[in-house]
Amino acid sequence: MVSEDKQRITRRAYARIGLLGNPSDGFNGKTISISVENFYAEVTLTPSSQIRFLPHPEHDPQEFDSLVALATRVKTHGYYGGIRLLQALCYKFHEHCTNLQIALPAKPFTLKYETNIPKQAGLSGSSAIICAALKCLIEFYGVESEMVKADLPSLILSAESELAITAGLQDRVIQVYEGAVFMDFSKEIMEEKGRGEYTELDPGLIPQLYMIFCENPGDSGKVHNTVKQRWLAGDPVVRQGMEDVAALAVKGRKALEACDMGAFATCLDNNFALRRKMYGDEALGALNIRMVTIAQDVGAAAKFTGSGGASVVFLREQTQLQPLQEACDKEGFTLLPVTIHATSC
């Protein structure tokens, strides 16, 4: 009989940085994203007599010392942990297999998760938990050959949509493919394929990057503001802005392939400037903006990693590192070098 330890499956999915083009991915645009090895979610699946979801002691607390402790927890982290993500993924995985006429054997399991991805930092922590769990389920049921890799991001997104989480395909694509990926979400491609077109890039093209983030930056959901409604209504500022942001992903890809780091840096700064113009400072938030401008103040290029909560930084000169570190220390920000996770899943 095979021991439970040998049957245990543990898989990881990594945080991501939207390098260029975001937020145009939700507006028929184009993006470049990278997989970040610094932070990850890890899910473990163990065969069991019933399907169980083990709450995380920190992220799914069930007991509190007082009402004050409960209120503090809710204020800083909200009501939800990772259990609902795992449950939604299992439901959508079963539905997906049913639609593909894949008969899954009656094999119960227990799922548990760990994550070190900073909360509300625009690093796609929720979808990382779902992606890691999906890897476990696919291996556990032995359906690798029946899953189309390009369709998996949509499956992950469907689990989040089940929970009314507003999200797009970009984050899920990079967490499935890993490394560095150029994504085209043009209307024609989306209508033809029901998803985007994904081109894996050589991660070696990406220069050394840094990330700035802080604890509890606040809810970045408001960063989306009313831009979607304005875009749908044909607002010329938003329409042109999203086209210009998408074009930066194309320009940035060409710059990386030509090793033109000056042009790449300009793309980063322009990406943030366009976003700021479309969304406005009130929606972006002073703290989020500061995580970008603190880098620009020393001459570096920077933009959001996602929808706020953290910034990605490229140093035009290595001499900019020390003054940037000192500025981050003064304001209580964390600055760290980015390591790309380049092993494809």
FENPECOR-V981986 format. One record per helix or strand of 3 or more residues. SS is the DSSP state (~ for helix, > for strand). FROM is the first residue (numbers start at 1). LEN is the number of residues. If there is no record, write none. Layout:
BEGIN
{{SS | FROM | LEN} {SS | FROM | LEN}}
END
This chain:
BEGIN
{{~ | 4 | 4} {> | 9 | 12} {~ | 24 | 4} {> | 30 | 18} {~ | 67 | 11} {~ | 83 | 17} {> | 109 | 7} {~ | 125 | 16} {~ | 144 | 3} {~ | 149 | 14} {~ | 169 | 9} {> | 180 | 5} {~ | 187 | 7} {> | 197 | 5} {~ | 203 | 3} {> | 210 | 4} {~ | 220 | 5} {~ | 227 | 6} {~ | 236 | 22} {~ | 261 | 19} {~ | 281 | 4} {~ | 286 | 11} {> | 301 | 4} {> | 310 | 5} {~ | 320 | 12} {> | 334 | 4}}
END
